[in-house]
Amino acid sequence: MTKRQKITIGAILGAPVVLGIILMTFNVLLPSSGMSMLSQKKIGLIKVTDVIYSSEDYVRQLREMREDNSIAGVLLRIDSPGGAVAPSQEIFSEVMKYRDYNKPLVVSMGNLAASGGYYIASPALRIFANPGTVTGSIGVIMSFPKYYKLLNKLGVDMEVIKSGAFKDIGSSNREMKPEERKFLQAMLDDIHLQFIEDVSKARSMDIDSLIPIADGRIFTGRQALKVGLVDTLGGYEDALAYIKAYTGVASNSDVIEEKAKKSFLKQLLTEELFDKFPLLQKATSPAGSYYLCDISVK
């Protein structure tokens, strides 16, 4: 066998090895430079499907998916009447950060995405709502139960010692004083203005055009589209198709969702007992002001 033939055979046998090394090097270097192939990327899915009493879990999921380079974009599915003010504001801030990271986040509204549910949706790249979705309800509410009339009938009285005129404001054991009502109204008006200002910024809406529709009223998805609170009429699949097309990932790419783990006892209490006795759910609500749409459709 001639030397040339040996070289030729060696080249043929060695070509697959060289090609494999090149491909392995390409695959290793490409992701580390932030340029992984779009076909390998995924869409993240986060669901907000209850009253917002706490923000920690949602904020963590939003942060992790925002910083995960394997996730091209996030679909935020909202079916919530809103909830407590501070947790809603914390989730809103986390959604806003997606703009700084230049990672798209799209919202799909379910049956109800109102008050705090709308608030956390407002910074999204695009908001999808079904025509019959209930949304809007830009407002704030605070309520105080009154027991003193019942206690009086039972002969029960409450003695209160306090260090300031407003220390027992909202007490269930007496009628609210005019100056207390005025004080609370001023506080809620400020929280309401924060809501309006944040939506105005997130949606690039003129605040003067937003104020007339930010009086707590609710809208259907179709009505919300007309006043500029949502961008597109469509369901979950429409929103998912949109973000896949926007990010350029394959139409059959994976959708990643973190599955919440519940103990048997917690599931029994939260999904069985509270569903059968709604008053128990009310009793667990933390005190404070709420971006909450308190409606029920049977």
C-alpha positions in Angstrom: 0.0 0.0 0.0 1.4 3.4 -1.0 1.9 6.3 1.3 -0.8 8.3 -0.5 -3.3 5.4 0.0 -2.5 5.2 3.7 -3.0 9.0 4.0 -6.3 8.7 2.2 -7.6 5.8 4.3 -6.5 7.6 7.5 -8.3 10.8 6.4 -11.5 8.9 5.7 -11.4 7.0 9.1 -10.4 10.1 11.0 -13.0 12.5 9.4 -15.9 11.4 11.7 -13.8 11.8 14.8 -12.7 15.3 13.7 -16.3 16.2 12.9 -17.5 14.9 16.2 -14.9 17.0 18.1 -16.0 20.1 16.1 -19.7 19.6 16.9 -19.0 19.0 20.6 -16.9 22.1 20.8 -19.6 24.1 19.0 -22.3 22.8 21.4 -20.2 23.6 24.5 -19.2 27.1 23.4 -22.5 28.2 22.0 -24.6 28.1 25.1 -21.9 29.7 27.3 -21.9 32.7 25.0 -25.7 33.1 25.4 -26.4 32.1 21.9 -27.9 28.6 22.3 -30.1 27.4 19.5 -33.7 28.6 19.6 -35.0 25.1 19.0 -33.5 24.1 22.3 -35.1 26.9 24.3 -38.4 26.6 26.2 -41.3 28.7 27.3 -41.9 29.2 31.0 -45.4 29.0 32.5 -46.5 30.6 35.8 -50.1 30.4 37.0 -51.7 32.8 39.4 -55.0 31.2 40.2 -56.1 32.3 43.6 -56.4 35.4 45.9 -53.0 36.9 46.3 -52.2 36.8 50.0 -48.5 36.3 49.6 -45.9 37.1 46.9 -42.9 35.0 47.8 -43.6 32.0 45.6 -44.6 34.0 42.5 -41.6 36.4 42.9 -39.2 33.4 43.1 -40.7 31.7 40.0 -40.6 35.0 38.0 -37.0 35.6 39.0 -35.8 32.1 38.3 -37.4 32.0 34.9 -36.2 35.5 34.1 -32.6 34.5 34.8 -32.7 31.1 33.2 -31.1 31.3 29.8 -32.8 28.1 28.6 -36.2 29.9 28.8 -36.9 32.2 25.9 -40.0 33.8 27.3 -42.7 33.5 30.0 -46.4 33.0 29.8 -48.2 34.3 32.9 -51.7 32.8 33.2 -53.9 34.8 35.6 -57.2 33.7 37.0 -57.4 35.7 40.2 -59.6 38.5 41.7 -56.5 40.1 43.1 -55.5 40.3 46.7 -53.5 42.2 49.3 -51.8 45.4 48.2 -48.2 44.8 49.1 -47.9 41.3 47.6 -49.5 42.6 44.4 -47.0 45.4 44.2 -44.1 43.0 44.7 -45.3 40.8 41.9 -45.9 43.8 39.7 -42.3 45.0 40.3 -40.9 41.5 39.4 -42.9 41.5 36.1 -41.6 44.9 35.3 -38.0 43.6 35.6 -38.5 41.5 32.5 -38.2 44.7 30.4 -34.7 45.3 31.8 -33.7 41.8 30.9 -35.3 42.1 27.5 -37.1 38.8 28.0 -40.8 38.8 26.8 -43.6 38.0 29.3 -47.1 37.6 27.9 -50.3 37.4 30.0 -53.2 35.1 29.4 -56.3 36.1 31.4 -58.7 33.3 32.4 -62.2 33.8 33.8 -61.2 36.5 36.2 -58.2 38.8 36.2 -59.3 41.9 38.1 -58.0 44.4 40.6 -54.7 43.0 41.8 -55.0 40.4 39.1 -55.1 43.1 36.5 -52.4 45.1 38.3 -49.8 42.3 38.0 -50.8 41.8 34.3 -50.3 45.4 33.3 -46.5 45.4 32.7 -46.7 42.4 30.2 -45.5 42.7 26.7 -49.0 41.7 25.6 -52.2 40.9 27.4 -54.6 38.4 26.0 -58.1 38.2 27.4 -61.1 36.1 26.5 -64.1 38.1 25.3 -65.9 37.1 28.5 -63.0 37.5 30.9 -63.9 39.8 33.9 -61.1 42.3 34.4 -60.4 45.9 35.4 -61.6 46.8 38.9 -58.9 49.3 39.4 -59.5 50.2 43.0 -58.7 49.4 46.6 -60.9 48.2 49.4 -60.8 47.8 53.2 -63.6 46.4 55.2 -64.3 46.1 58.9 -66.8 43.7 60.5 -69.0 45.2 63.3 -69.9 43.1 66.3 -70.8 45.7 68.9 -74.6 45.5 68.4 -74.6 41.7 68.9 -72.3 42.1 71.9 -74.5 44.7 73.4 -77.4 42.3 73.2 -75.3 39.7 75.0 -74.3 42.1 77.6 -70.6 42.0 76.6 -68.6 45.2 76.6 -65.0 46.0 75.6 -62.8 48.3 77.6 -60.0 49.8 75.5 -56.9 51.6 76.7 -54.9 53.3 74.0 -52.0 55.6 73.5 -53.3 57.6 70.5 -56.6 58.8 69.1 -56.3 56.4 66.1 -54.8 53.4 67.8 -58.0 51.3 67.7 -59.2 52.6 64.3 -61.5 50.1 62.6 -62.5 48.5 65.9 -65.4 46.0 65.6 -66.6 47.0 69.1 -67.9 50.5 68.3 -69.1 52.7 65.5 -66.4 54.4 63.4 -65.9 58.1 64.1 -66.1 60.7 61.2 -62.4 61.7 61.7 -61.4 58.0 61.5 -63.4 57.5 58.3 -61.7 60.6 56.8 -58.3 59.3 57.8 -58.8 55.9 56.2 -60.3 57.3 53.1 -57.2 59.5 52.5 -55.0 56.5 53.0 -57.0 54.4 50.5 -57.1 57.3 48.0 -53.3 57.3 48.1 -53.0 53.5 47.6 -55.6 53.9 44.7 -53.4 56.6 43.1 -50.4 54.2 43.3 -52.4 51.6 41.4 -53.4 54.2 38.7 -49.8 55.5 38.4 -48.3 52.1 38.0 -50.8 51.0 35.4 -50.3 54.3 33.5 -46.5 53.6 33.5 -46.8 49.9 32.6 -49.3 50.4 29.8 -48.0 53.7 28.6 -51.4 55.2 29.1 -52.1 58.9 29.8 -53.1 59.1 33.5 -55.9 61.5 32.7 -57.5 59.1 30.3 -57.1 56.2 32.8 -58.6 57.9 35.9 -62.2 57.9 34.5 -62.2 54.1 34.2 -60.2 53.5 37.3 -63.1 53.8 39.7 -63.4 50.1 40.6 -65.7 49.2 37.6 -65.2 45.8 35.9 -65.0 45.1 32.2 -65.5 42.1 30.0 -62.4 41.3 27.9 -64.1 42.8 24.9 -64.9 46.1 26.7 -61.3 46.1 28.2 -59.9 46.0 24.7 -61.9 49.1 23.7 -60.5 51.1 26.5 -57.0 49.9 26.2 -56.6 47.7 29.2 -55.8 44.6 27.2 -54.2 44.1 23.8 -55.8 41.1 22.1 -58.9 38.9 22.5 -57.8 35.2 22.7 -57.3 32.3 25.1 -54.4 30.4 26.5 -53.5 28.7 23.3 -53.5 32.0 21.4 -51.2 33.6 24.0 -48.9 30.6 23.9 -48.7 30.6 20.1 -47.9 34.3 20.2 -45.0 34.1 22.6 -43.5 31.1 20.7 -43.7 33.0 17.5 -42.4 36.2 19.1 -39.4 34.4 20.6 -38.8 32.3 17.5 -38.8 29.0 19.4 -40.2 25.9 17.7 -44.0 25.5 17.8 -43.6 22.2 19.5 -41.0 23.4 22.1 -41.5 22.5 25.7 -43.6 24.5 28.2 -42.0 24.4 31.6 -44.2 24.8 34.7 -43.3 24.4 38.3 -45.7 22.0 40.0 -46.7 23.1 43.5 -46.5 20.4 46.1 -49.2 20.2 48.8 -49.4 17.9 51.8 -52.5 15.8 52.0 -53.7 17.8 55.1 -53.2 21.1 53.4 -54.9 20.0 50.3 -57.8 18.7 52.3 -58.2 22.0 54.2 -57.7 24.4 51.3 -59.4 22.6 48.5 -62.2 20.7 50.4 -63.1 22.3 53.7 -62.7 26.0 52.5 -64.6 25.3 49.3 -67.6 24.0 51.3 -67.5 26.7 53.9 -66.5 30.0 52.2 -66.8 31.9 55.5 -63.7 30.0 56.7 -61.8 31.3 53.7 -62.8 34.9 54.6 -61.6 34.4 58.1 -58.1 33.5 57.0 -57.7 36.8 55.0 -54.9 38.9 56.5 -55.9 42.4 57.7 -55.1 45.4 55.5 -56.0 47.0 52.3 -56.7 45.0 49.1 -56.6 45.3 45.4 -59.5 42.9 45.3 -62.6 42.4 43.1 -65.1 40.8 45.5 -67.6 39.3 43.1 -69.1 35.9 42.7 -70.8 34.4 39.7 -72.8 31.3 40.3 
